[in-house]
Every structure is written in structure tokens, then in C-alpha cells.
Amino acid sequence: MRPPRIKSRSRKQQRVTDAGTLGAVPAATILPALRARFGALVREVGKFGTVGGIAFAIDLVIFNVLLQTGAESLLAKTGSTLIATSVAFAGNRYWTWRHREHTGMARQYTVFFLLNGVGLGIGLACLAISHYGLGSIWPEFQTPLADNISGQLVGTAVGTLFRFWSYRRFVFGEAPVPAPAPAAAPADPAPPAAKMATRPTHKTAPSAVRRM
């Protein structure tokens, strides 16, 4: 009869260890990738906000300078908006998203300008809904304070979120964050020395010389 097969404890522990190791590999790979993506997104938001603040200041200064020189209000606003938009485009292209793939300058600037117009329309829509829609029911929404809240705060915030998303998606392309390199697999162990052919090291004693 064949003797019963005995399961060794070391083999059982090895199976448990291998299963636990395989279960921990995906978490160790995913978490660094998520941290890298979140860090890249935070940096992009900070740079985008800085560029937007500079462009807003340029728009405000040039608009008031043109008004002081006697320019018509709509022409002054158009000129200041064009200059500020150009500055924002250059800042976002060469600083905020400089690590992304870029197509032709003319194509990017055209799409950038159109999406900036959509963002401006979102801000005007928030102001119109508050002033003319809600204001027709509650007169409090037609006061200068309500207009500033709906147009400058709510409208600007929603329009800025749309600009960030649309610029990142449609103007400056997609660039995935490189995933961290996986850990190197352990090298194969050297073959056991018992399998290697060995030569005898002892020397054979010389045979005795036969005397005559």
C-alpha cells in the first residue's frame, strides 16, 4: 500500500504567504499612481489660478487706461479682453500645461478664444437668471449687491471651472501621468553546487619502481 501523503507545515505557510503577497501588489502599485495624478492636478490648478489672476489684472488696468484716454466703453472692453486673453493663452500654454502635447498655434488659440467666450457666456447667464429671472419675482435680486454676487462671484466661479476643464481637455490635449515603475523581480537562484560536475582533488600515488 502507498503510504498516506503528509502535508508539511512549511508548504502550507508558503501558500498563505504567496497569496498575501499577491493581494498586496495592486494596492502598492495604484496608490503611488493616484498620489502622482492628484499632485499634478493640484499644481495645474495653482498655475491656472495664477495665470487667470494676472490676466484679470491686465484686463482691469488696460480697460481703465483706455477709458481715461477717451475710448468708447465697448471698444475699451474689447481691446482689454483681447490682450488679457492673449496673455492667459501664453501663460497656460508655456507654463500651466507646457508638459502636454501641443498642436498648431493658430488652432489652439482659436479654440482657446472660443471656449473663453463660452465661459464669459456662463457668467452672463448666471447674472441674467438672477437679475431678470429671480428679480421679476423678488426685487431683492435686482440690487447691485445681488448683481455682484451672481455675476462676479457665482458666474466667475462657474465660468472658471468650465475654462479649466475645457482648456485641459480640448486645447492642450491629454498627457497621462507616468505610472511608477514596478519593483524588479528577484533573480533566479543559482543552480545548486551538487549538480555541477566536480573533479577529484586527490593525487594518485606513484607506483613503486621495480628493482632489478
Secondary structure, DSSP 4 states (H G I P E B T S, - for coil): -PPPPPPPHHHHHHHHHHHHHHHHHHHHHHHHHHHHHHHHHHHHHHHHHHHHHHHHHHHHHHHHHHHHTT--HHHHHHHHHHHHHHHHHHHIIIIITTTS----HHHHHHHHHHHHHHHHHHHHHHHHIIIIIITTT-GGGGSHHHHIIIIIIIIHHHHHHHHHHHIIIIIS---PPPPPPPPPPPPPPPPPGGGS-----SPPPPPPPPP-
